[in-house]
Amino acid sequence: MKGIAQFSYRRRRLVIIGWIGLLIGLFALSSVLAGEYKTDFKLPGSESQAALDLLKAKGVNDRTGFSGQVVFKADNGVADATVKSTMEKFFADILAKVPDSALKSPYDPANSYQVAKDGKIAYAEVNLSDRNQEGYRAAGDTVKELRKEVHQDGLEVELGGDIFADEPAFSSEFIGVIAAVIILLVAFGSILAMGLPIITALFGIGCGAALIGLFTRVMNVPDFTTQVAAMIGIGVGIDYALLIVSRYRTTLHEGSDPESSVTLAIDTSGRAVLFAGITVVISLLGMLTLNLDFMRSMAIGAVLAVLMTMFASLTLLPALLGFCGRNIDKFGLPIAVRTSREAKSARSGTGGAGSSRPIRGPRSCSAPPSW
């Protein structure tokens, strides 16, 4: 570990250029050689798959667990002739333009329970046959477009359910990174110290995502594997870098030079990072025992993200610390700067004028000693 730390520190320009080249190269290969992510999966041997097979055998193909609701409210009541005509046309358009779909209308006497007691609110249930994720998304988009054509005074129509769900404006990974930035800034009190774990994690996650793209050529990889790997990579990457940066700052504040501080941080906290990373990898590889292809590929994707963030913490981070040197606390928050000065003053022993150590008086006898 000392050798890795010293090489990364002394050849920091080469290490950083190497990581940048690795990231760019992997993304270039992924863009050229990557296959397609899979969005349709089977669950062999599971109870849910047995239920779907039974429905299919009995001729029921319009229920796959993904459905949507068309909820509408009419001031004159849903039984009003004009409202009924408008909604039935809407339902007919859905059945005509969404392939392999079925709809349970509240106007069917058998579905009277889909109408509220006051008669002003009702809902229809849209069921879709088995298809891949793009097919579900396309069906939802079609119904949304048809919904825009419904115009009638006193009539409100809304859509609900998984197939009509919109993509969030900001991904959970983006929100996680912003939260990590705020937390690290408060914890470290320095922009430089905060940025190092974030940069290290992003490099590791980026390389891991590119490798996942390459694995789509040989495995059935779900399209959400990158998101899962990113969430795990953000967590472990920031955590690992945080351990090393904290140890580096502590050693530097105790008077060691930057190279010695980096070497000690990697030789101590770096060993903990290596052990923790291997433990996480072994845990994720346990998912390979499942008889599900998409779970196995998702486990491999997460393992790649963890391995790359771990390697980045042990090689890229020492190189970045080499460029920071003693400026690790630069661009700090005011309260952090004041606290750092007080700590340095206490270590240098400037508690009294002209004295090397603060003069301490006798301990008061009014309170018991603190053991």
C-alpha positions in Angstrom: 0.0 0.0 0.0 2.9 2.4 0.7 4.3 1.7 -2.7 0.9 2.4 -4.4 0.6 5.7 -2.4 4.2 6.8 -3.2 3.9 6.0 -6.9 0.5 7.8 -7.2 1.9 10.8 -5.3 5.2 11.1 -7.1 3.7 10.3 -10.6 0.5 12.2 -10.0 0.4 13.8 -13.4 0.8 10.4 -15.1 -1.8 8.9 -12.8 -4.4 11.6 -13.5 -3.7 11.5 -17.3 -4.1 7.7 -17.1 -7.5 7.9 -15.4 -8.7 10.5 -17.8 -7.5 8.4 -20.7 -9.1 5.3 -19.2 -12.5 7.1 -18.8 -12.5 8.5 -22.3 -11.3 5.2 -23.8 -13.9 3.1 -22.0 -16.7 5.5 -23.1 -15.4 5.4 -26.7 -15.4 1.6 -26.7 -18.8 1.5 -25.1 -20.3 3.8 -27.6 -19.0 1.6 -30.5 -19.3 -1.9 -29.1 -22.1 -1.7 -26.6 -25.2 -3.7 -27.3 -28.8 -2.9 -26.3 -30.2 -3.0 -22.8 -32.9 -5.6 -22.2 -36.3 -4.4 -21.0 -38.3 -7.6 -21.1 -37.5 -10.3 -18.5 -38.9 -13.6 -17.4 -38.9 -14.9 -13.8 -38.5 -18.7 -14.2 -39.5 -20.7 -11.2 -41.1 -17.8 -9.4 -44.7 -17.7 -8.3 -45.5 -14.5 -10.3 -44.3 -16.2 -13.5 -46.4 -19.3 -12.7 -49.4 -17.0 -12.3 -48.7 -15.3 -15.6 -48.3 -18.7 -17.3 -51.6 -19.9 -15.9 -53.4 -16.8 -17.1 -51.9 -17.2 -20.6 -52.9 -20.9 -20.7 -56.5 -19.9 -19.8 -56.6 -17.3 -22.6 -56.2 -14.2 -20.3 -53.5 -12.2 -22.0 -54.5 -8.6 -21.1 -53.2 -8.6 -17.5 -49.5 -8.4 -16.8 -49.4 -6.5 -13.6 -49.1 -3.1 -15.4 -52.3 -1.2 -15.6 -53.6 2.4 -15.6 -56.7 4.2 -14.6 -58.6 6.9 -16.4 -60.3 8.9 -13.7 -62.9 11.6 -14.7 -65.2 14.0 -12.9 -68.3 15.6 -14.4 -70.2 18.5 -12.8 -73.4 17.2 -14.3 -72.7 13.6 -13.3 -70.8 10.9 -15.3 -74.2 9.5 -16.5 -74.9 12.7 -18.4 -75.5 11.9 -22.1 -72.9 14.3 -23.4 -70.3 13.2 -20.8 -71.0 9.5 -21.6 -70.6 10.1 -25.3 -67.3 11.9 -24.9 -65.8 9.3 -22.5 -67.0 6.3 -24.5 -65.4 7.8 -27.6 -62.2 8.3 -25.6 -62.3 4.7 -24.4 -62.9 3.5 -28.0 -59.9 5.5 -29.2 -57.7 3.9 -26.6 -58.7 0.3 -27.6 -58.2 1.2 -31.3 -54.8 2.9 -31.0 -53.2 0.9 -28.2 -52.5 -2.6 -29.4 -53.4 -5.6 -27.3 -55.2 -3.6 -24.7 -58.4 -4.1 -22.7 -60.5 -1.6 -20.9 -63.1 -1.9 -18.1 -65.6 0.9 -18.5 -67.6 2.2 -15.6 -70.6 2.4 -18.1 -70.7 -1.4 -18.1 -73.4 -2.5 -15.6 -71.0 -5.1 -14.3 -68.6 -2.4 -13.3 -71.0 -0.1 -11.5 -68.6 -0.1 -8.5 -66.3 2.1 -10.5 -68.7 5.0 -10.1 -68.8 7.1 -6.9 -71.9 7.2 -4.9 -72.6 10.8 -5.8 -72.4 9.9 -9.5 -69.9 12.6 -10.3 -66.6 10.7 -10.3 -65.8 7.4 -12.1 -62.8 5.6 -13.4 -61.9 3.1 -16.2 -59.2 0.5 -15.9 -56.8 0.0 -18.8 -55.0 -3.3 -18.9 -52.1 -4.2 -21.3 -50.8 -7.5 -22.6 -47.2 -8.6 -22.1 -44.6 -6.3 -23.8 -41.2 -4.8 -23.1 -40.7 -1.6 -21.2 -40.6 0.5 -24.4 -44.0 -1.0 -25.3 -45.5 0.0 -22.0 -44.0 3.5 -22.3 -45.3 3.9 -25.9 -48.8 2.8 -24.8 -48.8 5.3 -22.0 -47.7 8.1 -24.3 -50.5 7.2 -26.8 -53.1 7.5 -24.1 -51.7 10.8 -22.9 -52.0 12.2 -26.5 -55.6 11.0 -26.8 -56.3 12.6 -23.4 -55.4 16.0 -24.9 -58.2 15.6 -27.4 -60.9 15.4 -24.7 -62.4 18.9 -24.3 -65.7 19.5 -22.7 -66.9 22.1 -20.2 -67.4 20.7 -16.7 -65.4 17.5 -17.4 -62.0 16.7 -15.9 -60.0 13.7 -17.0 -56.8 12.5 -15.3 -54.6 9.5 -15.8 -53.0 7.3 -13.0 -51.0 4.2 -12.7 -47.5 2.9 -13.6 -47.9 3.2 -17.4 -48.7 6.9 -17.2 -45.9 7.8 -14.8 -43.6 10.6 -16.0 -39.9 10.6 -15.7 -38.6 12.7 -12.8 -37.0 16.0 -13.7 -33.9 15.1 -11.7 -32.7 11.6 -11.2 -32.2 10.2 -7.7 -28.4 9.9 -8.5 -28.2 13.7 -9.2 -30.1 14.4 -6.0 -27.7 12.1 -4.1 -24.6 13.9 -5.4 -26.0 17.3 -4.5 -26.8 16.0 -1.0 -23.3 14.6 -0.7 -21.8 17.9 -1.7 -23.7 19.7 1.0 -22.9 17.2 3.7 -19.2 17.0 2.8 -19.0 20.8 2.7 -20.4 21.1 6.2 -18.3 18.2 7.5 -15.0 19.3 6.0 -15.6 23.0 5.8 -13.5 23.3 2.7 -14.4 23.3 -1.0 -11.2 21.4 -2.0 -11.7 18.7 0.7 -15.3 18.3 -0.3 -14.6 18.1 -4.0 -12.0 15.3 -3.8 -14.4 12.5 -2.7 -17.0 13.7 -5.3 -14.4 13.7 -8.2 -13.1 10.3 -7.2 -16.6 8.8 -7.0 -17.6 10.3 -10.4 -14.5 8.9 -12.1 -15.1 5.4 -10.7 -18.8 5.5 -11.5 -18.1 6.7 -15.1 -15.7 3.9 -15.8 -18.1 1.4 -14.2 -21.0 2.6 -16.4 -18.9 2.3 -19.5 -17.9 -1.2 -18.6 -21.6 -2.1 -18.0 -22.3 -0.9 -21.5 -19.7 -3.3 -22.9 -21.2 -6.2 -20.9 -24.5 -5.7 -22.8 -22.8 -7.5 -25.7 -22.5 -10.8 -23.8 -25.3 -10.6 -21.1 -28.9 -9.6 -20.7 -28.4 -6.4 -18.9 -31.5 -4.5 -17.6 -31.7 -0.8 -18.6 -31.8 0.1 -14.9 -28.5 -1.5 -14.1 -26.6 1.7 -14.6 -28.8 3.5 -12.1 -28.4 0.8 -9.5 -24.6 0.8 -10.0 -24.5 4.6 -9.8 -26.4 4.6 -6.5 -24.1 2.0 -5.0 -21.0 3.6 -6.5 -21.9 7.1 -5.1 -22.3 5.6 -1.7 -19.1 3.6 -1.5 -17.0 6.0 -3.6 -17.7 9.0 -1.4 -17.4 6.9 1.8 -14.0 5.4 0.7 -12.5 8.7 -0.3 -13.9 10.4 2.8 -11.9 8.0 5.0 -8.7 8.7 3.2 -9.1 12.4 3.0 -10.0 12.7 6.7 -6.8 10.7 7.6 -4.7 12.8 5.3 -6.0 16.1 6.8 -5.5 14.8 10.3 -1.9 13.7 9.6 -1.1 17.0 7.8 -2.4 19.1 10.7 -0.2 17.1 13.0 2.9 18.4 11.2 3.7 15.8 8.6 4.6 16.8 5.0 2.1 16.1 2.2 3.8 13.0 0.9 4.1 11.4 4.3 0.5 12.2 5.0 -0.7 10.6 1.7 1.5 7.5 2.4 0.1 7.1 5.9 -3.5 7.7 4.8 -3.3 5.0 2.1 -1.4 2.6 4.4 -4.0 2.9 7.1 -7.4 4.1 5.8 -6.5 2.7 2.3 -6.3 -0.8 3.8 -9.8 -0.3 5.3 -11.0 0.8 1.9 -9.6 -2.2 0.2 -11.1 -4.6 2.8 -14.5 -2.8 2.6 -14.5 -2.9 -1.2 -13.7 -6.6 -1.3 -16.4 -7.3 1.2 -19.0 -5.4 -0.8 -18.0 -7.2 -4.0 -18.3 -10.6 -2.3 -21.7 -9.7 -1.0 -22.9 -8.6 -4.5 -21.5 -11.7 -6.1 -23.9 -13.7 -3.9 -26.7 -12.6 -6.3 -25.1 -14.8 -9.0 -26.7 -17.8 -7.2 -30.1 -16.6 -8.2 -31.6 -18.3 -11.2 -32.4 -14.9 -12.9 -30.3 -13.6 -15.7 -31.1 -9.9 -15.1 -30.3 -10.2 -11.4 -26.9 -11.7 -12.2 -26.1 -9.0 -14.8 -27.2 -6.3 -12.3 -24.9 -7.8 -9.7 -21.9 -7.7 -12.1 -22.7 -4.1 -13.0 -22.7 -3.1 -9.3 -19.5 -5.0 -8.8 -17.8 -3.1 -11.6 -18.9 0.2 -10.1 -17.6 -0.7 -6.7 -14.2 -2.0 -8.0 -13.6 1.1 -10.1 -14.5 3.5 -7.3 -12.2 1.5 -4.9 -9.3 1.6 -7.4 -9.9 5.3 -7.9 -9.8 5.9 -4.2 -6.5 4.1 -3.9 -4.7 5.6 -6.9 -6.5 8.7 -8.3 -7.2 10.2 -4.9 -3.5 10.2 -3.7 -2.6 11.9 -7.0 -5.2 14.6 -6.4 -4.0 15.0 -2.9 -0.5 15.5 -4.2 -1.7 18.5 -6.2 -3.6 19.9 -3.2 -0.7 19.6 -0.8 -1.1 21.8 2.2 -3.9 23.8 0.5 -6.5 21.1 1.4 -8.3 23.5 3.7 -8.2 26.4 1.2 -11.5 28.0 0.2 -12.9 27.0 3.5 -16.0 28.2 5.2 -15.4 31.0 7.8 -16.3 28.8 10.8 -14.0 26.1 9.5 -11.1 28.5 9.0 -11.5 29.8 12.6 -11.7 26.3 14.0 -8.6 25.3 12.1 -6.6 28.3 13.4 -7.7 27.6 17.0 -6.6 24.0 16.6 -3.2 25.0 15.3 -2.8 27.5 18.0 -3.5 24.9 20.7 -1.0 22.4 19.1 1.7 25.1 19.0 1.1 26.0 22.6 0.5 29.7 22.3 -1.9 29.9 25.2 0.0 32.6 27.0 2.2 35.6 26.0 5.8 34.6 25.6 5.2 31.0 26.7 5.5 27.8 24.7 2.6 26.2 26.5 -0.5 27.5 28.2 -0.3 27.8 32.0 -2.9 25.6 33.7 -4.0 26.4 37.2 -4.9 23.7 39.8 -8.0 21.7 39.2 -11.0 22.9 41.1 -12.1 20.7 44.0 -15.7 21.7 43.7 -16.3 19.1 41.0 -15.2 15.4 40.8 -12.4 14.7 38.4 -13.3 13.4 34.9 -12.0 9.9 34.5 
